[in-house]
Amino acid sequence: MLAIVAPGQGAQTPGFLTPWLELPTFATRLAWLSTVAGIDLVHYGTEADAETIRDTAIAQPLLVAAGMLAALELFPSPADGFRRTGVAAGHSVGEITAAGAAGVLSGEQAMVFVRERGLGMAEASALTPTTMAAVVRGDADEVLAAIEAAGCVAANNNGAGQLVAAGTVEQIADLAAHQPKGARVVPLSVAGAFHTHHMQPGQDRLERLAPAISTHDPRVPLLSNANGDAVASGRDYLKRLVGQITSPVRWDLCMETMIQMGVTGLLELPPAGTLTGIAKRNMPGVEVFALNAPDQLAEARSFVERHSDTEAHHNRSANVAWMMATSPAKGELTIAEGAGVDADVPSGAVIGTVTNTLGDHEIVAQHGGRILEWLVESDDIVRPGQPVARLYPRTESL
């Protein structure tokens, strides 16, 4: 199974888009997305220095545009990409890249959303000088205790060997001055304490705008940074995109879900290297590919071919006559009372739950209708993204 992932802020480097602009289609599309975003992405991706592209309002649109356009070069036909991709995920702002690639948002919607996200977070960052730092190695419990003692927040959990602390500049300096035993504090190239309460003004901005955004359900299983769940609803994913601005990124749980789903290959969109590096430490046996330049595209397509599971895509695809409900997580399934075969359920109804050590994960009928068939039974163990029920949708939801 193939996973395609998109990196978050801090992955950008000066000039990383220069080789991609040799492709006429990439260059034309980047010029168009520059117009949508209202900033010169060509300049920032080729000529601007590291300090300039560190600016949140620049870095975030730049990253999302780069990832979405590279995906279009990898899969000139989006339908082919949907058929070959088993699961998609993004780290922090990379979730917007993933939403665009999976069809939840159009490219233009993704750019407007990330533009407003970047502006809102930049404004929030200007209120109080804040930053972030990776805490590499060390005992996890001791690292968490040191982060808390410094008054910081564990904003990212990137799996074994890396937690990311966020807080005021003074708090991060205090953490660096009192490094946990066996750990190293590494400052990150970001301009704020992302995924903490410091970003609330940015979240408020998006909460005002989100009701006007139309969405589509993802064409491939799409993982959430909040808890690693496979999200089947575009509207739910948009809600999570808004909320993740002030919530920790649980990339460790996203990787755990990918392992549970049977991922064998992980391809990172540009600027790649961060997530493939993390995967090497946390996903043993999974082959990785860091896509950073167009001269890698042929090799990347061979990688995709080796890890594609087109049969799995066929089994989970929706048909015009019925819709599929899928499991959000691995665990024990319980069918909800009143949600048996032939039950007529409204849109948004909880038709079952999946229980694991992290709690209960709801299975929601995103489109109301009649339950045609349960593909599993109560007490069965299910995996993330697994089809569990077929529903005949209401006419108005077609």
Summary of the structure (lengths in Angstrom):
residues: 398
radius of gyration: 20.8
end to end distance: 29.6
largest distance: 63.0
contacts: 1465
relative contact order: 0.13
helix: 43%
strand: 23%
